[in-house]
Amino acid sequence: MIDTDQQLAAFLRTLRTAAWVAVDTEADSLHAYPEKLCLIQISTAAGDELVDPLAGINIDPALEALADHEVVMHAADYDLRMLKRHHAFTPRAIFDTMLASRLLGGRQFGYSHLVEHYLGVTLEKGAQKANWALRPLAPRLEAYARNDTRYLKPLADRLTADLQAAGRLAWHQEACARLILDSTRPSSVDPDAVWRIKGSQVLNRRALAVLRELWRWREREAIAADRPPFFILSHEVLVAIAAAAAGHNPLETVLPKHISDRWRAGLTKAVAEGLALHEEQLPNVVKRVIDRLSDAEQKGVLDLQKLRDARAAELGIDPTLIASRATLTDLARDWDEHAGELMAWQRELMTP
């Protein structure tokens, strides 16, 4: 485990001159709130290394070295978002093995399945829910983490050959570039939407006001406890408390049986604050807007879907890789406006 600046400095010499680099990450989203980047696995021809971002070392030089490479990853979306959010890192290029498998028509494209299918190696499963923030890292978890990148390069080599044979390597390169763009694009958070959890759509305005205060209370408790919000109270319980409070029903019927006096006091205060708001301060009920298609647009969607499905059948791939249902709807409404949102290979396949 690389957990000192001296160890990292020694590894940088290998990383900067590496002919290829494979990367994976581990976080503690099931055990902490907000989540932390806990481990970066990096494989090169020289071996497999684990870099510890929790050790207080400056890992920016390692990320700067990675930026000069095409980085081999599997299902890179989450890893790219983590590295961007926590270290403002965006790779120059990636080779995503899951995306390659899907473009080749694979229906099972998990990392373990691909490694076994292409390389004949059976990997241990079951560590996905481990707490990667614990130190020292258990030997079993350390071995599991190293295996996450150890086979990525030989797997990528096999997939590259298949993509070339199928004439789809350029498709994969374009799709990987789009994945980097989509995964690292800044996202805006709507403060009026984050607390509208599952089940809130059935609540009236007063109950929504209570729910908003309950959600804020749960956020504070989750951060203070460094535990995911669902460990504090579930969405279902929050919605039930809000509905009971707005209906002037006893809260005891919906509160968890075993709850501390401090939590009870916090929940009671949150409920009271929601109930005390003036009418003009209450959040609005969000009404679902049904955007109906005209007869001509419906026919356009069906025609495009038939074309997409025929192309996908010819290629042996999932039709949604070519265009999603939402994309088909946009194209049917205004091809000229939305065709440019497709990747070049998608646009070619979808052009009648």
Buried (B, 14 or more C-beta within 10 A) or exposed (E): BBBEBEBBBEBBEBBBEBEBBBBBBBBBBBBBBEBBBBBBBBBBEEEBBBBBBBBEBEBEBBBEBBEEBBBBBBBBBBBBBBBBBBBEBBBEEBBBBBBBBBBBBBEEBBBBBBBBBBEEBEBEEEBEEBEBBEEEBEEEBBBBBBBBBBBBBBBBBBBBEBBEEBEBBEBBBBBBBBBBEEBBEEEEEEEEEEBBBEBBEEBEBBBBBBBBBBBBBBBEBBEEEBBBBEBBBBBEBBBBBBBBBBEEEEBEEBBEEEEEEEBBEBBEEBBEBBBEBEEEEBBEEEEEEEEEEEEEBEEBBEEBBEBBEEBBEEBEBBBEBBBEEEBBBBBBBEBEEBBEEBBEBBBEBBEE
